[in-house]
Amino acid sequence: MLKEKVDKALQGAGNIDQVAQKLAKPVTPVQNIVFANPIIPGGGQENKVVGSVFGSQPGKLSKAIDGERGVYAFSVDGFTNPAPLANTYKQKEIMMQATAQRSLGAAFQALQDKSDIKDNRVKFY
């Protein structure tokens, strides 16, 4: 129902303010959305919406998007490229350590899943 309402409000609208007037809802500007952290302030984690933001063109109204906690429509003002990373060596080391720890844990879990273990500790304790 909400998606149909938003779709109807988007028809013939030239900007996001006109859509908000038709829906009787305020426009909430959101700044500094990053793809790595798909959280919208006041809306929670909205992967579909943030993905759509990065796939849209500045100045155009979006279609109605079904999110986890609501239906969204947006218009992007512009994109800013982040500053280049200064020390990538440290990040690479952290990522390699995390991958090594995960692979060790995954290997142990695979051994547990494939083995036939009987837990007889209750007999002794």
DSSP file (Angstrom, degrees, kcal/mol; ACC not computed):
  #  RESIDUE AA STRUCTURE BP1 BP2  ACC     N-H-->O    O-->H-N    N-H-->O    O-->H-N    TCO  KAPPA ALPHA  PHI   PSI    X-CA   Y-CA   Z-CA
    1    1 A M     >        0   0    0      0, 0.0     4,-2.0     0, 0.0     5,-0.1   0.000 360.0 360.0 360.0 -44.6    0.0    0.0    0.0
    2    2 A L  H  >  +     0   0    0      1,-0.2     4,-2.5     2,-0.2     5,-0.2   0.895 360.0  52.9 -65.4 -38.5    2.7    2.4    0.9
    3    3 A K  H  > S+     0   0    0      1,-0.2     4,-2.8     2,-0.2    -1,-0.2   0.910 108.5  50.2 -63.5 -40.9    4.7    1.8   -2.3
    4    4 A E  H  > S+     0   0    0      2,-0.2     4,-2.3     1,-0.2    -1,-0.2   0.898 110.1  51.2 -62.3 -40.6    1.6    2.5   -4.3
    5    5 A K  H  X S+     0   0    0     -4,-2.0     4,-2.0     2,-0.2    -2,-0.2   0.923 112.8  44.7 -61.3 -45.6    1.1    5.8   -2.4
    6    6 A V  H  X S+     0   0    0     -4,-2.5     4,-2.1     2,-0.2    -2,-0.2   0.900 111.6  52.8 -68.7 -40.5    4.7    6.8   -3.0
    7    7 A D  H  X S+     0   0    0     -4,-2.8     4,-1.1     1,-0.2    -1,-0.2   0.911 109.9  49.0 -59.5 -41.9    4.5    5.8   -6.7
    8    8 A K  H  < S+     0   0    0     -4,-2.3     3,-0.3     1,-0.2    -1,-0.2   0.884 111.2  49.5 -65.0 -39.0    1.4    7.9   -7.1
    9    9 A A  H  < S+     0   0    0     -4,-2.0    -1,-0.2     1,-0.2    -2,-0.2   0.819 107.2  55.6 -69.7 -30.8    3.1   10.9   -5.4
   10   10 A L  H >< S+     0   0    0     -4,-2.1     3,-1.5    -5,-0.1     2,-0.3   0.759  84.0 100.3 -72.9 -25.0    6.1   10.5   -7.7
   11   11 A Q  T 3< S-     0   0    0     -4,-1.1     3,-0.1    -3,-0.3    -3,-0.0  -0.473 101.2  -1.5 -66.7 122.7    4.0   10.8  -10.8
   12   12 A G  T 3  S+     0   0    0     -2,-0.3     2,-0.3     1,-0.3    -1,-0.3   0.426  98.0 135.0  80.1  -1.4    4.2   14.3  -12.2
   13   13 A A    <   -     0   0    0     -3,-1.5    -1,-0.3     1,-0.1    48,-0.1  -0.624  39.0-166.0 -82.8 138.8    6.5   15.5   -9.4
   14   14 A G        +     0   0    0     -2,-0.3     2,-0.3     1,-0.2    -1,-0.1   0.724  69.8   9.5 -94.7 -25.6    9.5   17.6  -10.4
   15   15 A N  S  > S-     0   0    0     45,-0.1     4,-1.3     1,-0.0     3,-0.4  -0.913  81.0 -97.7-147.6 174.3   11.4   17.4   -7.2
   16   16 A I  H  > S+     0   0    0     -2,-0.3     4,-2.2     1,-0.2     5,-0.1   0.780 116.5  61.9 -69.3 -27.2   11.4   15.7   -3.8
   17   17 A D  H  > S+     0   0    0      2,-0.2     4,-2.2     1,-0.2    -1,-0.2   0.889 102.4  50.9 -66.0 -38.2    9.7   18.6   -2.1
   18   18 A Q  H  > S+     0   0    0     -3,-0.4     4,-2.1     2,-0.2    -1,-0.2   0.886 109.8  50.4 -65.7 -38.1    6.6   18.2   -4.3
   19   19 A V  H  X S+     0   0    0     -4,-1.3     4,-1.8     1,-0.2    -2,-0.2   0.921 109.7  50.6 -63.6 -43.9    6.5   14.5   -3.4
   20   20 A A  H  X>S+     0   0    0     -4,-2.2     5,-2.2     1,-0.2     4,-1.0   0.882 108.9  51.8 -63.1 -38.7    6.7   15.3    0.3
   21   21 A Q  H  <5S+     0   0    0     -4,-2.2     3,-0.5     1,-0.2    -1,-0.2   0.921 109.0  50.0 -63.6 -43.5    3.8   17.8   -0.1
   22   22 A K  H  <5S+     0   0    0     -4,-2.1    -1,-0.2     1,-0.2    -2,-0.2   0.854 117.3  40.5 -63.7 -34.2    1.7   15.1   -1.8
   23   23 A L  H  <5S-     0   0    0     -4,-1.8    -1,-0.2     2,-0.2    -2,-0.2   0.550 105.3-128.5 -90.0  -8.1    2.4   12.6    1.0
   24   24 A A  T  <5 +     0   0    0     -4,-1.0    -3,-0.2    -3,-0.5    -4,-0.1   0.892  68.4 124.2  58.1  42.5    2.2   15.2    3.8
   25   25 A K      < -     0   0    0     -5,-2.2    -1,-0.2    -6,-0.1    -2,-0.2  -0.934  63.2-110.1-127.2 151.5    5.6   14.1    5.1
   26   26 A P        -     0   0    0      0, 0.0     2,-0.5     0, 0.0    -9,-0.0  -0.484  28.1-115.7 -80.2 153.7    8.7   16.2    5.7
   27   27 A V        -     0   0    0     -2,-0.1   -10,-0.0   -10,-0.0   -11,-0.0  -0.765  26.8-157.0 -83.9 129.5   11.9   15.9    3.6
   28   28 A T        -     0   0    0     -2,-0.5     2,-0.2     2,-0.0    -1,-0.0  -0.906   7.9-146.1-111.5 105.4   14.7   14.6    5.7
   29   29 A P        -     0   0    0      0, 0.0     2,-0.4     0, 0.0    -2,-0.0  -0.503  14.2-166.0 -71.6 137.0   18.1   15.5    4.2
   30   30 A V        -     0   0    0     -2,-0.2     2,-0.3    10,-0.0     3,-0.2  -0.989   4.9-169.8-125.2 130.9   20.8   12.9    4.8
   31   31 A Q        +     0   0    0     -2,-0.4     0, 0.0     1,-0.2     0, 0.0  -0.819  57.2  22.9-119.2 158.9   24.5   13.6    4.2
   32   32 A N        +     0   0    0     -2,-0.3     2,-0.4     1,-0.2    -1,-0.2   0.873  66.4 174.7  58.8  46.1   27.7   11.5    4.1
   33   33 A I        -     0   0    0     -3,-0.2     2,-0.4     5,-0.1    -1,-0.2  -0.685  12.0-162.2 -78.1 133.9   26.1    8.1    3.2
   34   34 A V  B >   -A   37   0A   0      3,-0.6     3,-0.9    -2,-0.4     5,-0.2  -0.937  23.3-135.1-120.1 144.6   28.9    5.6    2.6
   35   35 A F  T 3  S+     0   0    0     -2,-0.4    -1,-0.1     1,-0.2    16,-0.0   0.819 104.1  59.8 -65.6 -31.8   28.4    2.3    0.8
   36   36 A A  T 3  S+     0   0    0      1,-0.3    -1,-0.2    -3,-0.0    -3,-0.0   0.725 111.9  39.5 -71.1 -21.2   30.4    0.4    3.4
   37   37 A N  B <  S-A   34   0A   0     -3,-0.9     2,-2.3     2,-0.1    -3,-0.6  -0.782  72.1-169.3-130.8  87.3   28.0    1.4    6.1
   38   38 A P        +     0   0    0      0, 0.0     8,-2.1     0, 0.0     2,-0.5  -0.228  39.9 130.4 -79.5  53.8   24.4    1.2    4.8
   39   39 A I  E     -B   45   0B   0     -2,-2.3     6,-0.2     6,-0.2    -5,-0.2  -0.915  43.4-156.4-110.7 129.9   22.7    2.9    7.7
   40   40 A I  E >>  -B   44   0B   0      4,-3.0     3,-2.7    -2,-0.5     4,-1.9  -0.905  31.5-110.7-102.2 124.6   20.3    5.8    7.2
   41   41 A P  T 34 S+     0   0    0      0, 0.0    -1,-0.0     0, 0.0     4,-0.0  -0.329 104.1   7.5 -56.7 125.7   20.0    8.1   10.3
   42   42 A G  T 34 S+     0   0    0     -2,-0.1    -3,-0.0     1,-0.1     0, 0.0   0.332 127.9  64.8  84.4  -7.4   16.6    7.6   11.7
   43   43 A G  T <4 S-     0   0    0     -3,-2.7    26,-0.1     1,-0.2     2,-0.1   0.558  89.4-142.5-121.3 -15.9   15.8    4.7    9.4
   44   44 A G  E  <  -B   40   0B   0     -4,-1.9    -4,-3.0     2,-0.1     2,-0.7  -0.444  57.5  -9.6  85.0-160.3   18.3    2.1   10.4
   45   45 A Q  E     +B   39   0B   0     -6,-0.2     2,-0.4    -2,-0.1    -6,-0.2  -0.659  63.1 170.6 -81.3 115.4   20.1   -0.3    8.1
   46   46 A E     >  +     0   0    0     -8,-2.1     4,-2.2    -2,-0.7     5,-0.2  -0.782   6.2 172.3-127.6  85.0   18.6    0.0    4.6
   47   47 A N  H  > S+     0   0    0     -2,-0.4     4,-2.4     1,-0.2     5,-0.2   0.904  79.1  49.9 -62.7 -45.0   20.8   -1.9    2.1
   48   48 A K  H  > S+     0   0    0      1,-0.2     4,-2.1     2,-0.2    -1,-0.2   0.908 112.4  47.3 -61.8 -42.6   18.4   -1.6   -0.8
   49   49 A V  H  > S+     0   0    0      2,-0.2     4,-2.2     1,-0.2    -2,-0.2   0.938 113.4  45.9 -67.8 -47.2   18.1    2.2   -0.4
   50   50 A V  H  X S+     0   0    0     -4,-2.2     4,-1.9     1,-0.2    -1,-0.2   0.896 112.8  51.4 -65.1 -39.3   21.8    2.9    0.0
   51   51 A G  H  X S+     0   0    0     -4,-2.4     4,-0.8    -5,-0.2    -1,-0.2   0.890 110.4  49.3 -62.3 -39.1   22.6    0.7   -3.0
   52   52 A S  H  < S+     0   0    0     -4,-2.1     4,-0.4    -5,-0.2     3,-0.3   0.854 106.1  57.0 -68.4 -35.0   20.0    2.6   -5.0
   53   53 A V  H >< S+     0   0    0     -4,-2.2     3,-1.2     1,-0.2    -2,-0.2   0.935 108.6  45.9 -60.5 -45.7   21.5    5.9   -4.0
   54   54 A F  H 3< S+     0   0    0     -4,-1.9    -1,-0.2     1,-0.3    -2,-0.2   0.663 112.5  52.0 -74.9 -14.3   24.9    4.9   -5.3
   55   55 A G  T 3< S+     0   0    0     -4,-0.8    -1,-0.3    -3,-0.3    -2,-0.2   0.385  97.6  87.2 -97.8   3.3   23.3    3.6   -8.5
   56   56 A S  S <  S-     0   0    0     -3,-1.2     6,-0.1    -4,-0.4    19,-0.0  -0.529  76.0-115.3-102.2 168.3   21.4    6.8   -9.2
   57   57 A Q    >   -     0   0    0     -2,-0.2     3,-1.4     4,-0.1    19,-0.5  -0.798  38.2 -99.9-101.0 143.5   22.2   10.0  -11.1
   58   58 A P  T 3  S+     0   0    0      0, 0.0    19,-0.2     0, 0.0     3,-0.1  -0.332 104.0  20.8 -61.4 139.6   22.4   13.4   -9.3
   59   59 A G  T 3  S+     0   0    0     17,-3.1     2,-0.4     1,-0.3    18,-0.1   0.361  97.3 110.7  87.8  -4.2   19.3   15.6   -9.6
   60   60 A K    <   -     0   0    0     -3,-1.4    16,-0.6    16,-0.2    -1,-0.3  -0.820  68.2-119.3-106.4 143.7   16.8   12.8  -10.6
   61   61 A L  B     -C   75   0C   0     -2,-0.4    14,-0.2    14,-0.2    -4,-0.1  -0.542  30.1-132.9 -74.6 143.0   14.0   11.5   -8.5
   62   62 A S        -     0   0    0     12,-2.3     2,-0.2    -2,-0.2    -1,-0.1  -0.335  18.9-106.0 -85.0 172.7   14.1    7.9   -7.6
   63   63 A K        -     0   0    0      1,-0.1     2,-0.3    -2,-0.1    11,-0.2  -0.457  54.2 -76.4 -84.1 170.5   11.4    5.3   -7.9
   64   64 A A        -     0   0    0     -2,-0.2     2,-0.5   -61,-0.1     9,-0.2  -0.558  52.3-157.8 -70.0 132.2    9.7    4.1   -4.7
   65   65 A I  E     -D   72   0D   0      7,-2.6     7,-2.6    -2,-0.3     2,-0.7  -0.961  13.3-134.7-120.3 125.3   12.0    1.6   -2.9
   66   66 A D  E     -D   71   0D   0     -2,-0.5     5,-0.2     5,-0.2     2,-0.1  -0.686  33.8-178.1 -76.2 115.3   10.8   -1.0   -0.4
   67   67 A G        -     0   0    0      3,-3.3   -21,-0.1    -2,-0.7   -22,-0.0  -0.360  42.1 -97.5-101.1-173.6   13.1   -0.8    2.5
   68   68 A E  S    S+     0   0    0    -23,-0.2   -22,-0.1     1,-0.2     3,-0.1   0.833 121.6  23.3 -72.8 -33.4   13.3   -2.9    5.7
   69   69 A R  S    S-     0   0    0      1,-0.2     2,-0.3   -26,-0.1    -1,-0.2   0.200 130.9 -26.2-121.8  14.6   11.4   -0.2    7.7
   70   70 A G  S    S-     0   0    0      2,-0.0    -3,-3.3    -3,-0.0     2,-0.4  -0.984  72.1 -70.3 166.4-173.6    9.5    1.7    5.1
   71   71 A V  E     -D   66   0D   0     -2,-0.3     2,-0.3    -5,-0.2    -5,-0.2  -0.946  48.5-162.7-113.3 133.7    9.2    2.9    1.6
   72   72 A Y  E     -D   65   0D   0     -7,-2.6    -7,-2.6    -2,-0.4     2,-0.3  -0.864  19.4-178.6-122.9 148.9   11.6    5.5    0.4
   73   73 A A        +     0   0    0     -2,-0.3     2,-0.3    -9,-0.2    -9,-0.1  -0.978  20.6 171.3-136.8 145.4   12.0    8.0   -2.4
   74   74 A F        -     0   0    0     -2,-0.3   -12,-2.3   -11,-0.2     2,-0.4  -0.948  28.8-147.7-149.9 166.8   15.1   10.2   -2.8
   75   75 A S  B     -C   61   0C   0     -2,-0.3     2,-0.4   -14,-0.2   -14,-0.2  -0.983  24.2-136.1-138.4 129.0   16.9   12.7   -5.0
   76   76 A V        -     0   0    0    -16,-0.6   -17,-3.1   -19,-0.5   -16,-0.2  -0.732  10.8-166.4 -90.7 129.5   20.7   12.8   -4.9
   77   77 A D        -     0   0    0     -2,-0.4     2,-0.3     1,-0.3    -1,-0.2   0.883  63.3 -54.1 -77.8 -41.5   22.4   16.3   -4.8
   78   78 A G        -     0   0    0    -20,-0.1     2,-0.4   -21,-0.0    -1,-0.3  -0.961  46.4-105.8 175.5 170.1   25.8   15.0   -5.6
   79   79 A F        -     0   0    0     -2,-0.3     2,-0.4    -3,-0.1   -25,-0.0  -0.896  19.7-158.6-116.7 146.1   28.7   12.6   -4.9
   80   80 A T        -     0   0    0     -2,-0.4    -2,-0.0     0, 0.0     0, 0.0  -0.993  19.4-130.0-124.0 126.7   32.0   13.4   -3.2
   81   81 A N        -     0   0    0     -2,-0.4    -2,-0.0     1,-0.1     2,-0.0  -0.555  30.2-116.9 -73.3 137.1   35.0   11.1   -3.7
   82   82 A P        -     0   0    0      0, 0.0    -1,-0.1     0, 0.0     3,-0.1  -0.283  34.6 -92.3 -70.6 159.8   36.7   10.2   -0.4
   83   83 A A        -     0   0    0      1,-0.1     3,-0.1    -2,-0.0     2,-0.0  -0.425  51.2 -98.1 -67.2 145.2   40.3   11.2    0.3
   84   84 A P        -     0   0    0      0, 0.0     2,-0.2     0, 0.0    -1,-0.1  -0.331  43.9 -99.0 -65.4 149.0   42.8    8.6   -0.7
   85   85 A L        -     0   0    0      1,-0.1     3,-0.3    -3,-0.1     0, 0.0  -0.451  26.8-155.9 -70.5 138.4   44.1    6.4    2.1
   86   86 A A  S    S+     0   0    0      1,-0.2     2,-0.6    -2,-0.2    -1,-0.1   0.924  82.4  27.2 -81.8 -46.9   47.4    7.4    3.5
   87   87 A N     >  +     0   0    0      1,-0.1     4,-0.8     2,-0.1    -1,-0.2  -0.815  58.7 162.4-123.9  91.0   48.6    4.1    4.9
   88   88 A T  H  >  +     0   0    0     -2,-0.6     4,-2.4    -3,-0.3     5,-0.2   0.695  69.1  72.9 -80.7 -18.6   47.2    1.1    3.1
   89   89 A Y  H  > S+     0   0    0      1,-0.2     4,-2.2     2,-0.2    -1,-0.2   0.922  97.0  48.6 -61.1 -44.6   49.9   -1.3    4.5
   90   90 A K  H  > S+     0   0    0      1,-0.2     4,-2.1     2,-0.2    -1,-0.2   0.910 112.0  48.7 -63.6 -43.4   48.3   -1.2    8.0
   91   91 A Q  H  X S+     0   0    0     -4,-0.8     4,-2.4     1,-0.2    -1,-0.2   0.900 110.0  52.1 -63.8 -40.2   44.8   -1.9    6.6
   92   92 A K  H  X S+     0   0    0     -4,-2.4     4,-2.3     1,-0.2    -2,-0.2   0.906 109.1  50.2 -62.7 -42.0   46.2   -4.8    4.5
   93   93 A E  H  X S+     0   0    0     -4,-2.2     4,-2.2     2,-0.2    -1,-0.2   0.914 110.9  48.8 -62.2 -43.9   47.9   -6.3    7.6
   94   94 A I  H  X S+     0   0    0     -4,-2.1     4,-2.2     1,-0.2    -2,-0.2   0.908 112.1  48.7 -63.7 -42.4   44.6   -6.1    9.6
   95   95 A M  H  X S+     0   0    0     -4,-2.4     4,-2.2     1,-0.2    -1,-0.2   0.888 110.7  50.4 -65.9 -39.0   42.6   -7.7    6.7
   96   96 A M  H  X S+     0   0    0     -4,-2.3     4,-2.2     2,-0.2    -2,-0.2   0.894 110.8  49.2 -66.2 -39.6   45.1  -10.5    6.3
   97   97 A Q  H  X S+     0   0    0     -4,-2.2     4,-2.3     2,-0.2    -2,-0.2   0.915 111.3  49.3 -65.1 -42.8   45.1  -11.3   10.1
   98   98 A A  H  X S+     0   0    0     -4,-2.2     4,-2.3     1,-0.2    -2,-0.2   0.903 111.7  48.8 -63.5 -41.4   41.3  -11.3   10.1
   99   99 A T  H  X S+     0   0    0     -4,-2.2     4,-2.5     2,-0.2    -1,-0.2   0.899 110.2  51.6 -65.5 -40.6   41.2  -13.7    7.1
  100  100 A A  H  X S+     0   0    0     -4,-2.2     4,-1.9     2,-0.2    -2,-0.2   0.908 111.1  47.5 -63.0 -42.2   43.7  -16.0    8.7
  101  101 A Q  H  X S+     0   0    0     -4,-2.3     4,-2.2     2,-0.2    -2,-0.2   0.913 113.0  48.4 -65.8 -42.4   41.7  -16.2   11.9
  102  102 A R  H  X S+     0   0    0     -4,-2.3     4,-2.6     1,-0.2    -2,-0.2   0.903 110.7  50.6 -64.6 -40.6   38.4  -16.8   10.0
  103  103 A S  H  X S+     0   0    0     -4,-2.5     4,-2.3     2,-0.2    -1,-0.2   0.886 109.8  50.1 -67.6 -37.0   40.0  -19.6    7.9
  104  104 A L  H  X S+     0   0    0     -4,-1.9     4,-2.1     2,-0.2    -1,-0.2   0.931 113.6  45.6 -64.3 -45.2   41.4  -21.3   11.0
  105  105 A G  H  X S+     0   0    0     -4,-2.2     4,-2.2     1,-0.2    -2,-0.2   0.879 112.7  50.9 -64.8 -38.0   38.0  -21.2   12.7
  106  106 A A  H  X S+     0   0    0     -4,-2.6     4,-2.2     2,-0.2    -2,-0.2   0.881 109.1  50.9 -68.2 -38.3   36.3  -22.4    9.5
  107  107 A A  H  X S+     0   0    0     -4,-2.3     4,-2.1     2,-0.2    -2,-0.2   0.918 111.2  48.0 -64.4 -43.0   38.7  -25.3    9.1
  108  108 A F  H  X S+     0   0    0     -4,-2.1     4,-2.1     1,-0.2    -2,-0.2   0.904 111.8  50.0 -63.8 -41.5   38.0  -26.4   12.7
  109  109 A Q  H  X S+     0   0    0     -4,-2.2     4,-2.4     2,-0.2    -1,-0.2   0.879 108.7  52.3 -65.3 -37.9   34.2  -26.1   12.2
  110  110 A A  H  X S+     0   0    0     -4,-2.2     4,-2.0     2,-0.2    -1,-0.2   0.897 109.0  50.3 -64.6 -40.5   34.4  -28.2    9.0
  111  111 A L  H  X S+     0   0    0     -4,-2.1     4,-1.4     1,-0.2    -2,-0.2   0.913 111.3  48.6 -63.3 -42.0   36.3  -30.9   10.9
  112  112 A Q  H  < S+     0   0    0     -4,-2.1     5,-0.3     1,-0.2    -2,-0.2   0.903 111.3  49.9 -63.5 -41.4   33.7  -30.9   13.6
  113  113 A D  H  < S+     0   0    0     -4,-2.4    -1,-0.2     1,-0.2    -2,-0.2   0.865 114.7  43.5 -66.7 -36.0   30.9  -31.1   11.1
  114  114 A K  H  < S+     0   0    0     -4,-2.0    -1,-0.2    -5,-0.2    -2,-0.2   0.681 101.8  82.6 -84.3 -18.9   32.4  -34.0    9.2
  115  115 A S  S  < S-     0   0    0     -4,-1.4     2,-0.8    -5,-0.2    -3,-0.0  -0.428  76.6-128.3 -88.4 162.6   33.5  -36.0   12.3
  116  116 A D        +     0   0    0     -2,-0.1     2,-0.5     2,-0.0    -3,-0.1  -0.825  37.5 178.2-109.0  89.8   31.3  -38.3   14.4
  117  117 A I        -     0   0    0     -2,-0.8     2,-0.5    -5,-0.3    -2,-0.0  -0.803  15.7-163.1-102.1 130.9   31.9  -37.0   17.9
  118  118 A K        -     0   0    0     -2,-0.5     2,-0.9     2,-0.0    -2,-0.0  -0.958  14.3-142.8-111.8 127.4   30.1  -38.5   20.9
  119  119 A D        +     0   0    0     -2,-0.5     3,-0.3     1,-0.1    -2,-0.0  -0.788  30.0 163.5 -94.0 105.8   30.2  -36.4   24.0
  120  120 A N    >>  +     0   0    0     -2,-0.9     3,-1.3     1,-0.2     4,-0.6   0.137  40.0 111.8-106.8  17.7   30.6  -38.7   27.1
  121  121 A R  H >>  +     0   0    0      1,-0.3     4,-1.9     2,-0.2     3,-1.0   0.808  66.5  68.1 -63.6 -27.6   31.6  -36.0   29.5
  122  122 A V  H 34 S+     0   0    0     -3,-0.3    -1,-0.3     1,-0.3    -2,-0.1   0.785  94.2  58.3 -64.0 -25.7   28.3  -36.4   31.5
  123  123 A K  H <4 S+     0   0    0     -3,-1.3    -1,-0.3     1,-0.2    -2,-0.2   0.777 114.7  35.2 -72.5 -26.2   29.5  -39.9   32.6
  124  124 A F  H <<        0   0    0     -3,-1.0    -2,-0.2    -4,-0.6    -1,-0.2   0.645 360.0 360.0-105.0 -17.3   32.6  -38.5   34.2
  125  125 A Y     <        0   0    0     -4,-1.9    -3,-0.2     0, 0.0    -2,-0.1   0.422 360.0 360.0-117.3 360.0   31.5  -35.1   35.6
